[in-house]
Amino acid sequence: MAERSFARLDSDLTGVKLISTDIFDTLLLRKPVSERSRILEAETRFAGQLARGGFRVSAHALMDARLQAQKLAFRALDTAGGRGEVRTIDIVRRQLQMLGLPENLIEPRLGIEIEVEKASLTANRPLGDLLRRHREAGRRVVAVSDIGLSATQLGQLIEHFHGTGLLDRIYSSADEGLTKRQGGLFSLVMVTEGVEPEETMHVGDDETADRDRPAAMGIGTVHVPRSRWRRRLSRLDGGLTELGRRMGRRMRGRTPPFRHEAACFGRDVLGPIVAEFCLRIWLYADQAQKGEDEAVLLFCARGGIGIREAFERVMERLKLPLPVRRENLMISRLAAARSAVVRRSPAALDELGREFAGGSFADVAQALSGGCEVPSERWRRRFVPAEFYALLESEEGREALAAIERQNDLFSRHFDAVRGGATRVLLCDTGLYGSTQRLLAAGFPGLAIETLQFARCNYKGLSEEHFPRVAGLVVEENLYNPLRIETTILRYWHLIESLFEPAVASVRDFGEGEAGEVVSNCGDIRHGVIDPAAGNAMLGSVLAYIDDLTDGATVLADAERAWPQLKRAIINPSSSDVFALEVGDRSVDFGRPDIVSTIRPDSGASLIGRIRLIRSHLWREGAIAREFSILRPALLAAVEAAHMLRGLSAQRYR
């Protein structure tokens, strides 16, 4: 049973051969200084050290790179089930690589990390004295920590505060690739030390890692949590630090205006935003390849094709290493739905029900089968998802089912070929809901399939069960949030889709080529064969920005300036903005020829009629700027106010 004081350690411990202790907030007590404040202090010191060595990189850029590297490393780890650990040395290495700094600066930067830690810690003398007495009495005393620092670095901190001779050994999750929170590190300690659970006593502050997990393994525990006021002071310190950073951004000056041509907008605004997105893909994938499972990065047709082109150019320009195999994947929601239908997954019914609302069973069968005719009158009834699988398995559905299975077999061959032997599949796509991931994961349950997207948003109102495996690397919100500038893109998502999609057909059906290879109606989309920027001036200008890059610090600074420009152009567009950003007709896909317009053609309706039609446009703000000259300011203000109220209300009741 867990306790909340050291009393159990100071009592009779007959039969206990090993005492293990957590380090941070247990053996070493943190002052009420947040992690964010410690990082800022370290990066400020590092910036000064760099300046003395001839490198001009601001503490702001260093901190942004560090925070992004750290956040995405933990995200990749958590998606894989939390197995392993994020090492501080890897975070620092990625930070330096992003900014174009030499890797021989890793050790000096880690040295600063240790010095800042020393300044933010104090010794827990009562615990240290108690552990020392137990060690002198013949018991083994070890430290066990879930942390990104190595055992050597932890030893430096402990000796600084407690002197030598306190511990027999230090076990760090960063060194061992196992953690307390998963239990693996405790198992390793007991095997290495040659003790049984009942012969072990562990002391620590964390409820899960230091109390519940070891107790479930039969290890005696002493729980010593931090006081609430210390936690609150630490959170307050972190909040004030972040507030200071945001105010500093505003003080750095106003964003210069840009010309309204599409090419200029692509280069000056979307270029930095896309380049930063590519850096985030790299950060995530670099951590993923360190896991137990072999990983592969697959770029989904169609949007992933443009992303791949930008990504490869960013990797080349910034000389970023990534030992992860990359391939383009002939995939669509329709192709992924077939794999889920073959498995009779409820996820497929959700998607089909939404896509074919008001359609017939025959419409669904023809799309999934690649055009198979179903003459039965039962198939011409209105589509009811709950009845689909039974009808598909009936005598009247035999031909359609066989065609669906043939199409899925061909796709499976292609999927197996591009992923090789990898079992951790990182899909890369534009977004939003992650339907492809949800359907593909249902169709291939033996694989760990996750998706890296520009944005993640549940605009469909369907299940979010798959969301832990769908990472919106730029945006993860269901609604526009006026407090988060990146969510502006949700107001005009079709701009991102059209930016990355090449002029190729959506994947509908598969066949075999002359050599027996799997081919698709989309044609040959292999990297280097297709030019995603052909006929896409906006993407071409984004790539032109990337081709001129010299370091990641420029990307981070330019992206910071670009976001306010993008927000203004989307939510308060001028007629020039509409001309530059209007993307025209968009295909509905899912095996259907239907198209929709982002801004519908002028209907010739009356003023009141046109106002009522605003909601029917995919880019409402663009439609207002085009349709209304006098009422434009008032209507745009009303739309913004409605979005703000909706977003803030959703945040309040989340």
N, C-alpha and C positions, 0 to 999 in steps of 0.2 A: 504494500500500500504506500502511495506517495505521501510525503509530509512537507510542510512549509517552513521548516527551520533546520538548523544544523544539529538539533538535539539527537537525532538518530545516529549521526556520525560520531557523536561524543559519548555514546552509550556502548554497551557490550556488543561487539561485532564478532562474536564467536562463529567460526565457519566462513567468514568473509576473507578471501585471499587477495582480492583485487578491488581497489577503489578507483573509479574513473570520474573525472570532473569535466564539465563543460568549461570553456574559457571565457568568452565574452558575456558580460553581465552575470558572471558567476565567479570565476577565479580572478578575472579582471573586470572591474566595474566601469561602465561608461558614464562619463559626465553627460548632462542633458544636451548633447550636441548631436544633431542629426547626421545621417550619412551624407545627405546633400551638402551640408556645411563642410564636412570633412573633405569631400571631393573638391569643392570649390577652393578650399584652403590649399589642398595638394596641387591642383592645377594652377593656382596663382603662383605658388613657389616654382612649379615646373616651368611656367612661362618665363619667369625671371631667369631661371637656369638656361633655358633655350636662348634667350636674348643674349646672354653672355657668351654663348657658343656660336652666335651668328645666325640663329634661326628666329624668324619673326612670325610667331604664332601666338594669338591672344589666348588668355585664360578662358575667355568665352568660347572660342572654337574648341579648345582642348576639352572643356567640360561638356559641350554638346556632343562631341565625338565619344567621350567616355560614357555618357549616359545612354546614348543610342546603342553602343556596343554592349553595355551591361544589360539593358532592357531586353534586347533581342536574343542575347545568349540565354538568358533565363527563360524566355518564351520558347525557344527551340528545345530547351531541356524539359520544360513542363509538358510540352506537346508530346514528347517521347515518354511520358510517364514519370518524369522526375528521376530517371536512372542516371547515375553519374553526378558530376558536379561541374559548375562553372569555375574555372580557375582565373584568378586575378591576372596572372601573367598572360593568359590568352586575351583577356579584355584589353590590357595595355598594348599588347602586340597589335591587335586590330585597330585600336585607337591611333597608334603611330602610323600604321600602314595607310589608313584613311587619309591622314594629314600629310603623307609624303615624307615622314620623318624616319631617319635610319633606325634599324632595329637594335643597334648597340646602345640606344637610349633606354631600353627596357629596364635594365638593372638600376640606373640612376632614378628612373621614375618609381620603381618599386621601393627604392630606398626612401624616397620622399613619403611614400605611402606608410611605411613603418614609422617614420618620424612624426607624421601627423597622428597616427594611432597612439603613439606614446603620449602626445599632448592631450588626447581626449579620454585617457583611461586613468584609473587609479587602482591600487592594489586592494584586494579583499583580504586584509591581514588576518582576521579571525579564521577564515577558511584555509588560507595558506598555512598558518601555524598548526591547525588541526591536521591537515594532510601531512605535514612534515613529521608530526608525532607518530602518525600511523605508519609512515614509511620507516621511521627509525625503529618501530616495533616489529618490523619484518614484513609488512604488507606491501604489495606492489601498488604504486600510485601512478596513474597515467592520465593524460588529458586527451579528450575526444571532442573534435570540433567539426561542425558543418560550416565550412568557410572556404573562400577562394585562395587563401594564403597557404603556403607550404608549411610543413612541420618545422623546417629550419627558421622561417620567418616568425612563426608563432613562438618558437623557443627564444628568439631575440626579445620579443615583447615580455614573455614571462620572466626571463632572467633580469630584464631591466627593472621590474617591479618586485620580484620575489627572490632575486639572487639565484645561485646555483644549488643543485642538490635537492630540489623540491620534487621533481618528477623522474620516473624511470623511463618514460617514453611519451611521445606526442603522436597522436593519430589524427591526420588531417584528411577530410573528404577530398580536398583538391589533389592530394597525393595518391589516395587509394581508389578514387573513382566510386566510392561507396559513401552512403550518408547515414546519419543517425535517424533522420526522419523516415527513411525507408527500412531501417533496421539492419542493413547490410554491414555498416561500419561496426556496430556492436558485435555482430557475428564474427567479423574478422578479428576484432580485439580479443574475444574469448578464445578463439582458436589459436591465435598467436601467443596469448598469455597462458594457455593451457588451463583455463578455468571453466566451470559450469555456471549457468545463470544464477543459481542459488549461492554461489561463492563470490558473486559480484555485487557491488553497490555503486550506483551512479548518482551524481548530484548535478543539477543544472536548473536553468530558469525557464526553458521553453516547455510549454504545455504538451506539445506533440512529441518533439524530438527528445526531450529529457525526462518526460514523465510517462505519457501514455504508451509510446512505442517500446521503451525498455521494460516497462511493467508488464506489457502483453507478452514479452519474451521470457518472463520469469525473473527478471533482474530487479533487485531491490532499488528503490529510487528515493531520493530526497529532493523535493521540489522547492526551489527558492526563487519565485518570480520577482520581477522588478515591481516596484511600487507604481501605482497608477499615476501619481503626480510626475514621476520621472518620464514615463511614457508620453504624457501630455506635453511636458516641457520639450521633449525631443521632437514631437510632431509640430509644435509651435515654432521651434527653431527651423525645422525644415520648410515650413510654410513661409516664414519670413525670408529665408534664403531664396526661395523660388520667386517670391514677390519682388525681391531686389533684382533678380535676374531679368524678370519681365520688364521692370521699369527701366533697367539698363538698356534693353533693346529699343525702347521708345526714345531714349535719350540719344541714341546713336544717329538720329537724323531721319528725315522723311525719305520715303522711297522716291527716286526720280521717276518722272513720267516715261511712258513708252509709246512708240508709234503704234497705230492701230491696225497695221497690215497684219495678215495672218502669219506671215513669215517672221515678222518682228516679235509678235506675241509668242510664237512658239519658241524662239530663241531666248528672249529676255525673261519670260515668265514660266512657260511650261518646261523649258530646258532645265533650269535648276531644280524644279520640283521633281521631274522625272529622274534626273541624275541622283538626287537624294534617295528616291525610292529604290533605285538600283543598288545604292550602297547598303540599304537596309536588307535587300535580298541577300547580298553577299554576307552581311553580318550573321543573318539567320542560318544560311546554308553552311557557312564555315563552322559554326557551332554544331550543326546537325551531323556533319561528317565525322565529328569526334565521338559519336555515339557507338553503341554496340552493333547496330545494324548498318549494313552498307546502304548509302543514300544515293539517290539519283534526282536530278533537277529536270523536270519535264515542263516545257513551255506549251501551253494549250492553244490549239487553233481555235479562234482566230486571234484574239487579243494578245495571247502570249507570244505570237510571232514578232510583233513590234516591240514588246518588252524585251525579248531575247536580243534583238538587234541593239537596243539601247544598253542593255546589261553588258553584253560582250564588249562594246566600245568603252564603257566606263571601266571595266576590268583591265582592258588594254592600256587606256590612257593613264590610269592611276597605278598600273603595275600591281594589281591586287591578285594574290595567288588564291586559287580555289580548286583543290584536288577532288572535285565532285564532277562526275560525268553529266553532261547536259545534252538533251535531245529535244527536238520539236515533236509534239504528239498530235496525231490526227484525232481530235476529240471534239465533241459538242455535247450539249445537254441531252440531245436526242440519242447519241451513241451511248452515253453513260446510262441513260434511262433503260436502254435495252438490257444492259448487264444487270440492272436492278430488277427488271421485269422477269428475266430468266430465273432469278433467285426468289421471285414472288415477294419482293420487299414492299412494305407499306410506304416507304419513302417515294417509290415510283408512283404510287397512286396519288400521293399528295401533289406531286409535280404535274402529273397528267390531268388531274382534276382542275388545277389552276390554269394550265395552258389550253385545255380544250373545253372550258366552261361554255355551255351552250352548243357544243359540237356533238357529234354522234360517235358511237362505238366504231363505226367504219372509218371515221376521220382518224381516230387514234391508231387503229390497226394499220391503215395505209401508211401513216407517218413512221410507225415503228418497224414495219416490215419492208419498207422501201417501195411501196406501191402495190402490194398484194391486194387483189380485189376480194371482197367478202359479200357475195350476192344475197345472203340470207337477210330477211326482213328484220330479224332480231338485231343485226348489226347496225341497222339504220335508226335504231332508237336513240334517244338522247343519252349521252355518256353519263354513267353512274359509276364512279370509281370502285365502290365496294363490290360491284357485280362483274368487274372486268376480268379478273383471273378465272372465275368460274366459266365465263363465256369463252375465254381463250382456250381453256382445257376441254371444252365440249367438242363434239364431232364437227360442228360448224366452224370452230376456230383452229382446227388442226393445221390447215394450210398457212394461216397467218402466223401461228406459233412456230411452225417449222422455218418460215422465212425470217422471223425475228431471231431465232436461234442461229441460223446461218450467218446473219449479219453480226451477231455477237461473237460467234466463233472467229470470224475474220478480224474483228476488232481486237479480240483477245490475243490473237497471233501478233498483231502489230504492237499491242501494249507490252507483251512479253519480250518482243524483240528490242524495243527502245529502252526498256528498264533493265535489261540484262538480268543479272542475279540479284539486283537490289530489292530489299524488302521494305525500306523506308522510302516512299515515293513523295517527293515534294513537287506538287503541281504549281505552276506559276500562271496566273491569269489576272484579268482586270478586277473582277468582282461582280456583284455585290453579295448576294446571299450565299454563294458557295454551293449551288445546286450540283455542279459537276462533281465536287468532292463528295457530297452526301450520297449521290447515286452510285458513283464509282466505288466508294467504300462499301456500300451495300452489296455491290456486285462482286467484289473481290475481298471478302472478309479476312483472308489470310495475310493481307498486306497492310502495312501501316501507311495510310494515305492521308496526306495533309495538304493544305493549299496556302500559298503565299499570294495575297491579293493586294491591290492598291487600297481597296476599301472593303469593309465588311458591314453589311446593313441588312436587317431583317425587314425589308420592305414588303415581303410576301405575307408576313404574319403567320408563317408556318413554324414547325418545330426548330428550336435552337440547339438540339442535342448534339449536332455536329460542330457547333461553333468553337469548342475548345481546340479543334483541329483545323480551323480556318483562321489564319492570321491576316487581319487588315493592317498592313505595315504602315499605312499613312493615317487611315481613319477606321475607328471601330465605334460607330454610333448608329442608332436606328433613325435618328432625326437630326436636322440641322441644330447645332448648339451655338448660339451667338458668342459663348465664352471660349469656343474652340474654333479657330479660324479655318482649320483643315476641313471641317465638316461642311464648309461652303460648297464643296464639290458635289455634295448630295443634292444640291439645288439644281445642278445641271450635269448629271452623271454621264449623259450621252457624249459630252465633250471628251471624257477620258476614253470611253469605248471607241469612238471614232478615231482618236489620236493613234491608238495602237493597232487597230485592225487593218491588215493589208487588203488589197482588192482581190480577194479570193472568196469562193463560195463557202458557206458554212458546211461543215461535214454532215452529210446525210446518209450516204451509203458507201459500202466497201465492195471491192472485187479483187480479182487476181490479175497481176500483170503478166507479161510474156514469160518472165523468168519465175513465175509462181509467187512473186512478192505481193504483199497486200497493198492495194492502191485505193484511193478514195476520189470522190467527185471534186474534192478541193484541189487536186493536183499535187505536184511535188512541192512540199513546204519545208524541206530540209534547210537548215541554216546554211547560208552561202549560195543556195540555189535560187531562193526567192528574195526579191528586194521589197521589204515592207514599206519603204518610203515612196515607191513608184506611184505617182498620182496622188501623193499625200504630202502636200507642201508643209503642213503643220509638223508632221513627224520629221520631215527632212530638215526643218529649221531646228528642231530639238536635237537631232543628231549633230548638226553643225555646232551647236553649243558644246556638246559633249566632246567633239573632236578637238576643241580648243582648250580643254581642261589641262591643268598642270598639277593640281592637288585637291584633296577633299575639303580643305578649309574654304576654298573658293566656293565649292558647291554649297556648303552649309550656310555661308554668308549670303550667297545669291538667293538661295531658297527662302531664307528668312525675309529678304526684301520682296521676293516674288509673290508670296502668299497674299499680302494685302492688295497687290495689284490684281491678282486673280479674283479675290473676293469682290472688289469694286466692279470689275468687268462683268461678273455673273449676276450680282444682286442689284447693281445700279448701272446697267449698260447704256452707253450712248448708241446712236444709230451706227457709228463706225465700229463699235464693239460687236454689234449684231452682225454686221457685214463680215467681220473677221472670224467670228466664232460660231456662226450658225452652220450646223453640220448636215443639214438637209434631211433626206429620208433615211430611216433606219429599218432594217429587216426585223421581222418578228421571230424568224427561225423556227426551230423545233419541227422541221420538216414541212413548214408552210411557206407559201410565197408572199404572204401579206407584208406590207410595209406601213410604217407610220412616219409622220413628219414631226420634227422637233418643234417647228413653228408652222402651224397649219396655214395653207394659202388663205389670202384675204377672201372672206366669204361674201363680202358685199352687204353684210347685215347692217342694221342701224347701229347707232352709238351704243344704245342699251344692249343690243344683241351682241355686239363685239365685246362689251364688258363681261357679259355672261359667259362668253366663250373662252375667257382667259384661262379658266381651269382645265380646258381641254388641251392646251398646249403643253408639250413636254418641257419646254423652257419658257415659263410664263413671263419672266422678267424680259426676255428677249422679245417676246410677242408684244408686250406693253410698249417697249422702246420703239418697235416698228410701227405699231398701230395707232399710238396716241402721242401726239406732240404736246398738246396743252395739258392734258391730264396725266402725263407721264410721271412727274414728281410725286403727285398725290397717290397714284395707283401703286407705284413702286414702294412708297413708304407704307402703304396699307399691307402689301404682300409681305414686306419685311417684318412688320409688327405681328402679323398673323403667325409667321414662322417662329419668331422669337417667343411668343406666348406659348405656342405648341411645344417648342423645345424645352423651355424652362419648366413648363408644367410636367413634362415627361421626366425631367431630372428630379423634380421635387418628389414625385410619387414612385420613383424607381426603388 
